[in-house]
Amino acid sequence: MGCESHGYDIAEALENALWNVRHARNQQEASSIIENDGRSLTAIAIINNTDSRQLEDLQGLIDMHPEIALLAVVDPSSLQVERVRRLIHQYFFAFLTLPLDPIKAQHLLEAAWEMTLLSSPSPNPFRDEDLGMVGSSPVMQSLYRSIYRIAKVDAPVLVTGESGTGKELIARAIHDQSPRRNGPFNAINCGALPPGLIQSELFGHEKGAFTGAGQRKFGIIESTSGGTLFLDEIGDLPLDMQVSLLRFLENNHVFRLGSLKEVKVDVRVLAATHVNLEAAIEHGTFREDLYHRLNVLQLTPPPLRERREDIEEIANFFFKKYRTEKATKVKGFNQESLLLMRQHSWPGNIRELINRVRRAMVMCDQRLIRPEDLGLERRQSPSRGQVTLEQARDLAEQSAIRASLARNKYQVQHSACELDVSRATLYRLIEKHGIDRPLGKDPQIARGTTP
Ligand SMILES: Nc1ncnc2c1ncn2[C@@H]1O[C@H](COP(=O)(O)OP(=O)(O)OP(=O)(O)O)[C@@H](O)[C@H]1O
């Protein structure tokens, strides 16, 4: 909120950078925006006036909403005023001086927004379930926010990232959240198209355009009119097709093969690649002009190994999803599996995680999925000198339980008595350490029920 002219200039610069901007001219307007907005807010307050009444109002508003991270924008002369300096120091995430540097403003706003997320009562202010995506880590929260922002505009988007990180899912989510959501969403894998058919697949053909073209065919671009076209593995598109695609992106017209008549098409193009297009440009296999045309907005989903905190959530999500498809006695993952999943490097990212969970659900003949069901190597015992106190405790606990179970012929009740813990605690510890027990040795295990 703040001074009209500066406010509108800043709002325009931020809107251009795809921020969702609301402009409040005074404290009342700011309050009503805050009350009405259910999602996290990050705010800029323009302090153009050192009037103590105004400063008090501003302080009152800030006091009422400590969850909002605020950036101050001030005229350098206002910084001479002790009260302004104190207010900024006590209540603001950072400050910027006029004239505003829009790049710096954006960076600080990003950082302030992340801070807002941390203090948000809801861990997911941007609803991942609306996007069909799982994962609550800060990096995914930031991705969801970008998807919502990018969905509102109509520019091309380039989604880059490793295989299996969710590039196609992101394209789908952008479409579903965009004004084009009622139009078609079509995806095509540029690497999977036979070279002789690409032109016709993308742009269509007229009857008789080539041997075998018995009738007119609309290409996928034309069939996507009013919707979103997702070009997967764009790096594999042959150079001549890159020229045609660039022409289409520049004037929104297509020529069907065998026709000189141009057809106007309204399509938003999203493209994805797992290869480095900049390197491809250097090698002469990708056109630089097409790269710049596609790369208006870029999104890069992180590899799974860079957001390990999401692994358990995603594994449980798919476990529940597949459990409803097929009756199974498996109840979840044991602690060792969860630990190993967290440690695995996931070269195939989420696709690999889904496949391992599905495989484990088939392979598992116990109540809880073990590392071998997932095809993951069991943890090596840490070598001498590398054991932390916690690991040493774990190892001692594990070996005491194993020994007691063996002594008591796997009768959990007897072992629990011997170890002086409740049966429920012993079951929990058995699961935690991934200790194998022969099936049927304990009545509870044989029935597969929770103790
Ligand atoms: N955040 C996510 N939440 C839930 N499922 C996801 C998520 N990201 C990806 N997936 C699932 O993982 C699988 C792989 O995703 P997707 O095909 O979108 O990856 P990709 O990056 O396009 O892979 P490729 O480069 O190999 O084409 C799909 O089954 C997808 O539904």
The ligand as an SDF file (V2000), in Angstrom:
LIG
                    3D

 31 33  0  0  0  0  0  0  0  0999 V2000
    5.0560  -34.2760   -7.9490 N   0  0  0  0  0  0  0  0  0  0  0  0
    4.5170  -35.4270   -8.3700 C   0  0  0  0  0  0  0  0  0  0  0  0
    3.5320  -35.9930   -7.6630 N   0  0  0  0  0  0  0  0  0  0  0  0
    2.9830  -37.1650   -8.0480 C   0  0  0  0  0  0  0  0  0  0  0  0
    3.3540  -37.8420   -9.1420 N   0  0  0  0  0  0  0  0  0  0  0  0
    4.3290  -37.3250   -9.8910 C   0  0  0  0  0  0  0  0  0  0  0  0
    4.9560  -36.0880   -9.5450 C   0  0  0  0  0  0  0  0  0  0  0  0
    5.8770  -35.8170  -10.4760 N   0  0  0  0  0  0  0  0  0  0  0  0
    5.8480  -36.8390  -11.3510 C   0  0  0  0  0  0  0  0  0  0  0  0
    4.9100  -37.7370  -11.0150 N   0  0  0  0  0  0  0  0  0  0  0  0
    4.6050  -38.9930  -11.7090 C   0  0  0  0  0  0  0  0  0  0  0  0
    5.8660  -39.5330  -12.1060 O   0  0  0  0  0  0  0  0  0  0  0  0
    5.7850  -40.1130  -13.3960 C   0  0  0  0  0  0  0  0  0  0  0  0
    6.7740  -39.4130  -14.3180 C   0  0  0  0  0  0  0  0  0  0  0  0
    6.3330  -38.0690  -14.5010 O   0  0  0  0  0  0  0  0  0  0  0  0
    6.4120  -37.3480  -15.9120 P   0  0  0  0  0  0  0  0  0  0  0  0
    6.1070  -38.2750  -17.0460 O   0  0  0  0  0  0  0  0  0  0  0  0
    5.6150  -36.0900  -15.8340 O   0  0  0  0  0  0  0  0  0  0  0  0
    7.9810  -37.0340  -15.9150 O   0  0  0  0  0  0  0  0  0  0  0  0
    8.8600  -36.3900  -17.0760 P   0  0  0  0  0  0  0  0  0  0  0  0
    9.8260  -35.4700  -16.3900 O   0  0  0  0  0  0  0  0  0  0  0  0
    7.9750  -35.7930  -18.1170 O   0  0  0  0  0  0  0  0  0  0  0  0
    9.6360  -37.6560  -17.6150 O   0  0  0  0  0  0  0  0  0  0  0  0
   10.3490  -37.8530  -19.0610 P   0  0  0  0  0  0  0  0  0  0  0  0
   11.4050  -36.7880  -19.1790 O   0  0  0  0  0  0  0  0  0  0  0  0
   10.9550  -39.2160  -18.9620 O   0  0  0  0  0  0  0  0  0  0  0  0
    9.2740  -37.7490  -20.0860 O   0  0  0  0  0  0  0  0  0  0  0  0
    4.3360  -39.9570  -13.8520 C   0  0  0  0  0  0  0  0  0  0  0  0
    3.6350  -41.1340  -13.5050 O   0  0  0  0  0  0  0  0  0  0  0  0
    3.8350  -38.7950  -13.0150 C   0  0  0  0  0  0  0  0  0  0  0  0
    2.4440  -38.8630  -12.8180 O   0  0  0  0  0  0  0  0  0  0  0  0
  1  2  1  0
  2  3  1  0
  2  7  2  0
  3  4  2  0
  4  5  1  0
  5  6  2  0
  6  7  1  0
  6 10  1  0
  7  8  1  0
  8  9  2  0
  9 10  1  0
 10 11  1  0
 11 12  1  0
 11 30  1  0
 12 13  1  0
 13 14  1  0
 13 28  1  0
 14 15  1  0
 15 16  1  0
 16 17  2  0
 16 18  1  0
 16 19  1  0
 19 20  1  0
 20 21  2  0
 20 22  1  0
 20 23  1  0
 23 24  1  0
 24 25  2  0
 24 26  1  0
 24 27  1  0
 28 29  1  0
 28 30  1  0
 30 31  1  0
M  END
$$$$
